[in-house]
Amino acid sequence: MSVVRRALPLCILFLGLAACDEPASTKGASSAAPTAEPAPSAAPPPTTTTPPPPAKAKIEMPPRPVPLGSAGPIQPSAPPDQQMMAIQYTIAMVTPRGTDPIVDKDYVGRIVKKLEIAARSADKGKTPPNPVKPTKGNRKIEVDMGKGCNERVPENLLHQRAGSSLKEAYEAGVLVISCHDDKWECHQSTRIPEDVLCHAAPRR
């Protein structure tokens, strides 16, 4: 009986120690667990920007005998180098580039007929027979007149009297509209509306 009385306090002591140890181990385990990091926020969608329109390609031309915006005219008494520059420049005006539209033959046929009527009504002299003809592979339309050709005539004939425009002519592949009388020839570019050049060209 005395043995039982001695053993009873020891059992109570062991149970108490076990009860104290269990929360400590649990607490340690929970503190050792890694802390969950917050979920990364969704990345904002990429912003789309509209690219700027491509720059218009510059048209390379040979030296001009007079500044752009001046039509001349290049006189018969002009220095030979200036006259040569005029010839080379007017050839370049009618030379097609890879970016130029192809020729619309239907437009050329229609506008030639309209320009024939326009030339006769605007001429200040005797209009030659068959005054309008497409040349240079339909890239140039020449209007022959008796008198009155100047730097304003080609566009006026096309716009005011034939009901077309430089823009429409260019889109149809026509690069130059020219007038030619007994003294002068004036070349009007359709690619560059302000590009008009006149030079002496007496009709033979």
Residue pairs with C-beta under 8 A, 6 or more apart in sequence:
57 99
59 97
59 191
59 192
61 89
61 92
61 93
62 85
62 88
62 89
62 92
63 85
63 88
63 89
64 85
64 89
64 197
65 72
65 74
65 78
65 82
65 83
65 85
65 86
65 89
65 197
66 72
66 74
66 197
68 192
68 194
68 195
69 194
71 151
71 186
71 196
71 197
71 198
72 86
72 151
72 197
72 198
72 199
73 151
73 184
73 186
73 198
73 199
73 200
74 82
74 83
74 86
74 197
74 198
74 199
74 200
75 200
76 200
78 86
83 199
86 197
86 199
89 197
90 176
90 187
90 197
90 199
93 175
93 176
93 187
93 189
93 191
93 195
93 197
94 136
94 139
94 140
94 175
94 176
94 187
95 139
95 175
96 139
96 173
96 175
100 170
100 173
100 175
100 191
101 170
101 171
101 172
101 173
102 173
103 137
103 138
103 139
103 172
103 173
103 174
104 171
104 172
104 173
105 138
107 168
107 169
107 172
107 173
107 174
108 134
108 138
108 141
108 172
108 173
108 174
111 141
111 158
111 162
111 164
111 169
111 172
111 174
112 132
112 133
112 134
112 141
114 161
114 162
114 163
114 164
115 131
115 132
115 141
115 143
115 157
115 158
115 161
115 162
116 130
116 131
116 132
117 161
117 162
118 143
118 157
118 161
118 162
119 127
119 131
119 132
119 143
119 144
119 145
119 157
120 127
120 131
121 161
122 145
122 148
122 153
122 156
122 157
122 161
123 131
123 145
123 146
123 147
123 148
124 145
124 146
124 147
124 148
125 145
125 146
125 147
125 148
125 181
125 182
126 146
127 144
127 145
127 146
128 144
128 145
128 146
131 143
131 144
131 145
132 141
132 142
132 143
132 144
133 141
133 142
133 144
134 140
134 141
134 142
134 174
135 141
135 142
136 176
138 173
138 174
139 173
139 174
139 175
139 176
140 174
140 175
140 176
140 177
140 178
141 169
141 174
141 176
141 177
141 178
142 178
142 179
142 180
143 153
143 154
143 157
143 177
143 178
143 179
143 180
144 179
144 180
144 181
144 203
145 153
145 179
145 180
145 181
146 181
146 182
147 181
147 182
148 181
149 179
149 180
149 181
149 183
149 184
149 185
149 186
149 198
150 179
150 184
150 186
150 198
151 186
151 188
151 196
151 198
153 179
153 186
154 177
154 178
154 179
154 186
154 187
154 188
154 196
155 166
155 177
155 188
155 193
155 196
157 177
157 179
158 164
158 165
158 166
158 169
158 177
158 188
159 165
159 166
166 177
166 188
166 189
166 190
166 193
167 190
169 177
169 190
170 190
170 191
174 190
175 189
175 190
175 191
176 187
176 188
176 189
176 190
177 188
177 190
178 185
178 186
178 187
178 188
179 185
179 186
180 186
180 201
180 203
181 203
182 202
182 203
183 200
183 201
183 202
184 198
184 199
184 200
184 201
185 198
185 199
185 201
186 196
186 197
186 198
187 196
187 197
187 198
188 195
188 196
189 195
189 196
